[in-house]
């Protein structure tokens, strides 16, 4: 008998059922309409979402690549620096893997050498807002413009470059108005199709649990979200990349996903 789909909400704990072809995640009594969620129905398949993929694309928003190609898109959300990003960059350089780093304006201002290194080594640096607002959805184009433009300005002052127009909403909070507002500002909104519970520095998953989740749920076209503040991530990153390569996956730049 088929198990019912259950929602994984970013920020909530997950349960992984070992040995089953089904995946059960999250707190199913805490459905939040404006927070990004994904449903895993089977291993190796892209998750389902509560909004159609075509509707997302109509607003310049993406969460997954072509499910016929064994390509992966590695992304990091960076709100602040906890000392692990240099090592992560070392690993990416060693394994020849491109990534996209979604940065807050304060992160750029406080870590210019890291930002310069990301760019110099071929990674994409993109916009994660300025203040990381968590209690409301930025659907007002004026408020969103301030958040994005302020980070752009800091980026330009530090790097003397124009910031790529890719945006990841803090905590995945969104609605159609926020997607439309970002699109009107020239941005593509980037969600994710694979992540794990890695954001709490004081409650990190075990290395085994992280590898198990991220490998068992990987799928063609996956946009992978990791956090740069995770001690677990810095330990498992090289092993994870090598496992994906052994499975026949290649890593691509995010701009190849959206065709720009």
C-alpha positions as CSV (number, residue, x, y, z in Angstrom):
1,X,0.0,0.0,0.0
2,X,1.3,3.4,-0.9
3,X,2.3,5.7,2.0
4,X,0.8,9.2,2.0
5,X,3.1,12.0,1.0
6,X,4.3,14.1,3.8
7,X,5.8,17.5,3.8
8,X,9.4,18.4,4.6
9,X,9.5,22.0,5.8
10,X,12.8,23.7,5.9
11,X,13.7,24.2,9.6
12,X,11.9,21.2,11.0
13,X,13.5,17.9,12.0
14,X,13.2,14.9,9.7
15,X,12.8,11.1,10.1
16,X,14.4,8.8,7.7
17,X,13.0,5.3,7.4
18,X,15.9,2.9,6.7
19,X,15.3,0.1,4.3
20,X,12.1,1.5,3.0
21,X,11.4,2.7,-0.5
22,X,9.4,5.6,1.0
23,X,10.6,8.6,2.8
24,X,8.8,10.3,5.8
25,X,9.9,13.8,6.8
26,X,8.9,16.6,8.9
27,X,6.0,17.6,11.1
28,X,2.8,17.0,9.0
29,X,0.7,19.1,11.4
30,X,2.8,22.3,10.7
31,X,2.1,23.0,7.1
32,X,3.1,26.6,6.3
33,X,1.7,28.0,3.1
34,X,4.5,30.5,2.4
35,X,7.5,28.3,3.3
36,X,9.3,26.1,0.8
37,X,8.5,22.5,1.1
38,X,9.3,19.3,-0.8
39,X,7.8,15.8,-0.8
40,X,10.0,12.7,-1.4
41,X,8.1,9.8,-2.7
42,X,10.9,7.5,-3.8
43,X,14.7,7.4,-3.9
44,X,16.4,8.8,-6.9
45,X,13.4,10.8,-8.0
46,X,13.0,14.6,-7.8
47,X,10.6,15.6,-5.0
48,X,7.2,17.0,-5.5
49,X,6.2,20.6,-4.5
50,X,3.0,22.4,-3.7
51,X,3.2,24.7,-6.7
52,X,3.6,23.6,-10.3
53,X,7.1,23.8,-11.8
54,X,5.6,25.6,-14.8
55,X,4.1,28.2,-12.5
56,X,7.5,28.7,-10.7
57,X,9.2,29.2,-14.1
58,X,6.6,31.7,-15.2
59,X,7.8,33.8,-12.2
60,X,11.5,33.2,-12.9
61,X,11.8,30.7,-10.1
62,X,13.5,27.3,-10.1
63,X,14.2,24.4,-7.7
64,X,15.4,21.6,-9.9
65,X,17.1,20.9,-13.2
66,X,16.3,18.5,-16.0
67,X,15.5,15.1,-14.5
68,X,16.9,13.3,-17.5
69,X,20.4,14.7,-17.0
70,X,22.7,13.5,-14.1
71,X,23.7,17.0,-13.3
72,X,23.9,18.5,-9.8
73,X,23.9,22.1,-8.7
74,X,25.7,22.7,-5.4
75,X,24.7,25.8,-3.4
76,X,25.6,27.2,0.0
77,X,23.6,29.7,2.1
78,X,26.0,31.9,4.1
79,X,24.6,34.2,6.8
80,X,27.8,34.5,8.8
81,X,31.2,32.9,9.1
82,X,32.0,30.2,11.6
83,X,35.5,29.3,10.2
84,X,34.5,26.4,7.9
85,X,34.2,28.2,4.5
86,X,37.9,28.3,3.7
87,X,38.1,24.5,4.1
88,X,35.0,24.0,2.0
89,X,36.6,26.1,-0.7
90,X,39.8,24.0,-0.5
91,X,37.6,20.9,-1.0
92,X,35.8,22.4,-4.0
93,X,39.1,23.4,-5.5
94,X,40.5,19.9,-4.9
95,X,37.5,18.1,-6.4
96,X,37.0,20.7,-9.2
97,X,33.4,21.4,-8.3
98,X,31.7,24.7,-9.0
99,X,29.2,26.1,-6.4
100,X,27.0,29.0,-5.8
101,X,27.2,30.9,-2.6
102,X,24.1,32.9,-1.5
103,X,25.5,35.6,0.7
104,X,24.0,38.2,3.0
105,X,25.2,41.8,2.6
106,X,26.8,41.6,6.1
107,X,28.7,38.5,5.1
108,X,30.2,40.2,2.1
109,X,31.2,43.2,4.1
110,X,32.7,41.2,6.9
111,X,34.5,38.6,4.8
112,X,35.9,40.3,1.6
113,X,38.8,37.9,1.3
114,X,36.5,34.9,1.2
115,X,34.2,36.5,-1.3
116,X,37.1,37.4,-3.6
117,X,38.4,33.8,-3.3
118,X,34.9,32.4,-4.3
119,X,35.0,34.6,-7.4
120,X,38.6,33.9,-8.3
121,X,38.1,30.2,-8.1
122,X,35.1,30.2,-10.5
123,X,32.2,30.1,-8.1
124,X,29.1,32.2,-8.4
125,X,28.2,34.6,-5.6
126,X,24.5,35.5,-5.4
127,X,22.0,37.4,-3.3
128,X,20.5,36.1,0.0
129,X,19.1,39.5,1.0
130,X,20.6,42.1,3.4
131,X,18.9,41.5,6.8
132,X,17.7,37.8,6.4
133,X,14.1,38.8,7.3
134,X,12.5,35.7,8.9
135,X,9.1,36.9,10.1
136,X,7.4,38.0,6.9
137,X,7.4,37.3,3.2
138,X,9.1,40.0,1.1
139,X,6.2,40.5,-1.4
140,X,6.4,44.3,-1.3
141,X,8.6,45.3,-4.3
142,X,9.9,48.3,-2.4
143,X,11.1,46.3,0.6
144,X,12.5,43.5,-1.6
145,X,14.3,46.1,-3.7
146,X,16.0,47.6,-0.6
147,X,17.1,44.1,0.6
148,X,18.5,43.1,-2.8
149,X,19.9,46.4,-3.9
150,X,21.8,47.0,-0.6
151,X,23.5,43.6,-0.9
152,X,24.3,44.4,-4.5
153,X,25.9,47.7,-3.5
154,X,28.1,46.1,-0.8
155,X,29.1,43.4,-3.3
156,X,30.1,46.0,-5.9
157,X,32.0,48.0,-3.4
158,X,34.0,45.0,-2.4
159,X,34.6,43.3,-5.7
160,X,34.1,46.1,-8.3
161,X,31.8,43.6,-10.1
162,X,28.1,43.5,-10.8
163,X,26.3,40.9,-8.7
164,X,24.6,38.1,-10.6
165,X,20.8,38.3,-10.5
166,X,20.1,35.1,-8.5
167,X,18.2,35.3,-5.2
168,X,17.5,32.7,-2.5
169,X,14.7,33.8,-0.1
170,X,15.7,33.6,3.5
171,X,14.3,30.4,5.0
172,X,12.6,29.7,1.7
173,X,9.7,32.0,2.6
174,X,7.8,33.1,-0.5
175,X,4.4,33.7,-2.1
176,X,3.5,34.6,-5.7
177,X,3.8,38.3,-4.9
178,X,7.4,37.9,-3.7
179,X,8.3,35.8,-6.8
180,X,6.7,38.5,-9.0
181,X,8.5,41.3,-7.2
182,X,11.9,39.5,-7.5
183,X,11.2,38.9,-11.2
184,X,10.3,42.6,-11.8
185,X,13.7,43.5,-10.3
186,X,15.4,41.2,-12.8
187,X,16.1,38.3,-10.4
188,X,15.7,34.6,-10.7
189,X,14.5,33.0,-7.5
190,X,16.4,29.8,-6.6
191,X,14.9,27.3,-4.2
192,X,16.3,23.7,-3.7
193,X,15.3,20.1,-4.1
194,X,17.7,18.5,-1.6
195,X,18.9,19.6,1.8
196,X,19.3,18.3,5.3
197,X,19.1,19.6,8.9
198,X,22.5,21.4,9.0
199,X,21.8,25.0,10.0
200,X,21.9,24.7,13.8
201,X,25.5,24.9,14.9
202,X,24.6,23.5,18.4
203,X,22.6,20.5,17.1
204,X,24.5,19.1,14.1
205,X,23.5,15.8,12.5
206,X,26.0,12.9,12.6
207,X,28.3,12.4,9.7
208,X,26.6,9.1,8.9
209,X,23.0,10.5,9.0
210,X,24.0,13.4,6.8
211,X,25.7,11.2,4.2
212,X,22.8,8.8,4.3
213,X,20.2,11.5,3.7
214,X,22.0,13.4,1.0
215,X,23.0,10.3,-1.0
216,X,19.8,8.3,-0.7
217,X,17.7,11.3,-1.8
218,X,19.9,12.6,-4.6
219,X,18.3,12.7,-8.0
220,X,19.1,14.0,-11.5
221,X,18.9,17.8,-11.6
222,X,19.1,18.2,-7.8
223,X,19.7,21.7,-6.5
224,X,21.5,20.9,-3.2
225,X,21.4,23.3,-0.3
226,X,24.1,23.2,2.4
227,X,25.0,25.8,5.0
228,X,28.6,27.0,5.4
229,X,28.3,27.2,9.2
230,X,27.8,23.4,9.5
231,X,30.7,21.5,11.1
232,X,29.2,18.3,9.7
233,X,29.2,19.6,6.2
234,X,32.9,20.5,6.2
235,X,33.7,17.0,7.4
236,X,31.5,15.1,4.9
237,X,31.8,17.4,1.8
238,X,34.7,15.7,0.0
239,X,33.2,12.2,0.7
240,X,29.8,13.4,-0.5
241,X,31.2,14.9,-3.7
242,X,33.1,11.7,-4.4
243,X,30.0,9.5,-3.8
244,X,28.0,11.6,-6.2
245,X,30.7,11.3,-8.9
246,X,30.9,7.6,-8.3
247,X,27.1,7.5,-9.0
248,X,27.7,9.1,-12.4
249,X,26.8,12.7,-11.5
250,X,28.5,15.8,-12.7
251,X,28.4,19.3,-11.1
252,X,27.2,22.2,-13.1
253,X,27.2,26.0,-12.6
254,X,23.8,27.4,-11.6
255,X,23.5,29.6,-14.6
256,X,23.3,26.5,-16.8
257,X,20.2,25.4,-14.9
258,X,18.3,28.6,-15.7
259,X,19.7,29.1,-19.2
260,X,21.3,32.5,-18.5
